[in-house]
């Protein structure tokens, strides 16, 4: 749990507890310092006392001479130290380094005895320890146990010893630890008693103070919580004169003000009574200032609303008449638009039919152009084939000429062979027959080659004629194709124009349909407006009856509209906003708005 969430009483208790803890720790720290200082003071006191006694021994050691012997001086020194006391009961003793007791004022029986075998209950040979410390350091503290007068058994004791180098005497004195502890305990219990008393007294005061502060604050918090929930009947009624009492009186006054001024005024406002009057305490009074401003503004606004209600009642009559005229004109416009829409629908149908026929013509022209293109391509192929045949005939003619030349050469060889056979006589007859046959064969080959050449020349001539005719036919087909292309383009343009015309007429038809729809909607709206105007008139009457329920302050002038003037032609008066302070005067600004004067007879024109 966070400290800030604790109530005031618990916070006071927590702070008090912390202060008590701090005070207790401080007291214990002071007690510890006191105890240490007490031990240190007693040790310094021991040192001072032993130093004083050692000074006496040193004085008499220096007196040894013509007047005093060593033994006389020692006796005088022992006598002087035997009678010395401090702190009422503290004494001195003297022993040597043997160790042997030289002087003991409490136990004279020990004088002259060897003390080397004397030990305390802890087993410490205390005099041997004193000799050891004296020889090693010359002086020092020794802790041991020794019999204390008035008590049973040895008690812890702290002694300080110092050796005199000339005589070899060790002088010492001690203090019992229990005496120191008793002194410290007395101080401790005294401190604890005072601390406990302070804690009890402060605790009681804090408890009383916490209740004095916490209880009124708790009641104040409960009252604030009740006020937050809307309950203003709770009162603190405290007669204290401190800050808490002043706060309680202020809260009671605040609750009275809220209940009797603010709430009563709001209840009057809820009942329609605007005659309540609020007087702010000063310029910083925001609540009463706001209510005052609300009262002034509501009176002003309600007065204007009543005047405006009369204007609305007057204007609703004009709105109703205008709505009826608008409804009649819209009905007539809707009828005319319906006839126009029917005519445009028929025209759209015919235009679409023309566009379909044009598209069909365009399609047929396209197919014819394709057929012409195909025939033109086939004719080109035929012309190419005729040219190839013509070229082949020329090549065959060349071959026939070669065959003719071969036959001519063969005939010459046959003649030569016949001549040689004739020269050979009887032996060349067989060769002459062969040569004759070869010559006859060459003649027949030449004749056949001549006839073949004549036939081939005729075929070539006919082929050239066919190629010329095919070329002329191809040119005619190209001209036909060009004409068909022009016809197809014209048909396509006609089809596109027909489509655009159909689309345009269709868009016009759609626009007319939309206008018809809007006109129908306007007609319905006009009828609804007429009904709404009638209802508005009734509502204006009801509004006037409701506004008469509000009671306004006397002296406020109601602004009423002239019954003959329409509500829309009245200038609009703007008043100040709801902001500002009550001390500032309200500024009214009248702004004339632009008004378009319309005559009811003008609705028939549109």
Order of alpha helices (4+ residues) and beta strands (2+ residues): alpha-alpha-beta-beta-alpha-beta-beta-beta-alpha-alpha-alpha-alpha-alpha-beta-beta
